[in-house]
Amino acid sequence: MNLLRPLTIFFFLSLLVLAGRVISVTNENAEMPDRIKTEGNHKRNIMKTKHHETLRKLDQDYRKKMLAATGDTVFDRIYNTQEQSIPTLLKRLARTKLPKNWSFDIKTEEFKNFVLNIYLPHYSQNLSTEKKKQYEEALVSYLIPIIKYGDNFLKNVAVFDRRHKSYLFFDETMLEKIKKVEVLSKELVARAEKQSESFTQFDSKTIKGKKYEDQLWIPIEVTGSLGSVTAIALLDTGANKTLVERNAVTETGSESLKDMPRTSLYTAGGVISSPLVTRKITLGDYRFQKEIEIVVGNQEGLNLIGMDYFKGMHYLIDIENSAIYVW
């Protein structure tokens, strides 16, 4: 009897603890849906805020690009969005693909047709058939990526030789064919050669002369306030000033030579002082004319074309073919 009573008390206490635990778990389970719901709402609010921020940034970027892409022409819009002109884009393509010893330029015709001019380092008329074919194969391999990435704007390609004379010209239809077949057929080459004959607006100007003992003599015309006289002059690549004989100077101008500025002239007999005057000098049959300051020479019949005449120009002296090419 004494043992039964403690056991009964322990049993009832255990029931009370269990009942308390049941009540506690029941309360926790009752609160869990509300807690889950609260956490879910918080996460949704964060995602919604991030979404609105992303939309805002996209809208800002769209408006910025929309405003930047305004322009009267597609060329304006490209410049505004990419901050570079179409010629710059084409030049970058050419610079990336063409060999370093090939020069090039981008020209514009009628404000929207872009022409890639390629200048090769050889004389086209001196190439053997085999060498010519090698250049043509190389040309195609270099041109294909330029055509593919620039075909929306690049309309023509002209190929020039060392004289800056066009000897191949590819129009838009020919470039499209090259892009498709990726070869340069004999028929296409013949057509390009034929078309180059009429594409001369970017050709160099030829000043013809006469070769004598590996020196180039050029017909000239000296023009001043009193008129013009013709003569023959030696092209002197070692002279930094052009020299014209005294008679030609006095016949074409009325200056008092003793009152004109003077320069030192180095001759076989020593250093002499010579007057300086200004005249228009015309070279060759092409009538290439330039007004320059010249030295008045004392030796009758001696006229020299110095390198000062070609200052500011690109030129090539071709003694073998008795010509000077200027562009």
C-alpha positions, 0 to 999 in steps of 0.5 A: 500500500505504501509503494502504490501511492508513490507510483500513482503520484508519479503516474499522474505527474507524467500525465501532466508533463505529457499533456503540457508537451502536447499542448505546446506542440499543438500551439507551435503547429498552429503558429507555423502556417502564419510564420511560413506565410510571413516569410513567403510574403517577405521573400516575394516583396524582395523579389518584386523590388528587384524585378522593378529595379531591373525593369527600371534599368532596362527602361533607362538603357532603352531610352538612352539607346533610343535617343542615341540612335536618332539621325537623319540617315542610317550612317548618322545612327551608326555613328551615334550608337557606336561613336565611329563613322562607317569609313572608320569601321571599314578601315578597322576591318581592312587594317585587321585583314590586309597585310602590313605592306599593303596600304589602303584607304576608304573613299566615298562616292555620292555620300553613301557608296563606300569604296575600299582602295587597296594599294599593292607594292608592285608594278602590275605590268611587270608581274609574271602570270604565276606571280599575278595568280598568287596575288589574286589568290591572296587578295581573295583570302583577305577580301572575303572577311572584309566583304562579309562584315562590311557588305552592308556599306562596302559597295566597291573594291579597287586594287591599285599597283605601286604607281597608284594606277587602278588595275582591278575594280570589283563592283557590288555584284562581283563582291557578292559573287566572291563572297559566295564562291570564295574564289576569283575566276579568270572571267571575274579577273578579266571583268575586273581588269576591264572595269578598272579602265574606266575607274580612274578618279583615284588614279595618280597623275603621270608626269612624263619625261625622257630618260638619259643616262639614268637621269630623268629630264622633264619638259617645264613651263615657267610662268610669271607676270610677263608671260610664259617660257618653255624649257627642259629641266633635270629632276634632281632628287638631291636638291632641296630647291628648284632652280631656273636659269636667269633668262627664263626668270627675267623673261617672265617677270619684272622683279629687280633681282638685286633687290630680291631675297638671296640664298647660298648656292653650292656649285663646283666653283664654290658657294655663290649667292643667288636671288629667290623669286616666285614662279608657277612651274608646270611639269610635263604634258599633263600640265601639272602646275605649282607656284613655288619659290625658285632659285635663279641660276646663272648657268644658261640652259640649266634648270633643276626640279628639286624635291621642294616641288613635291612637298605635301604630295605623294609621289613615285619616281619611275626612272625606268619608265621615264615618269613621275606618279603624283597623287 
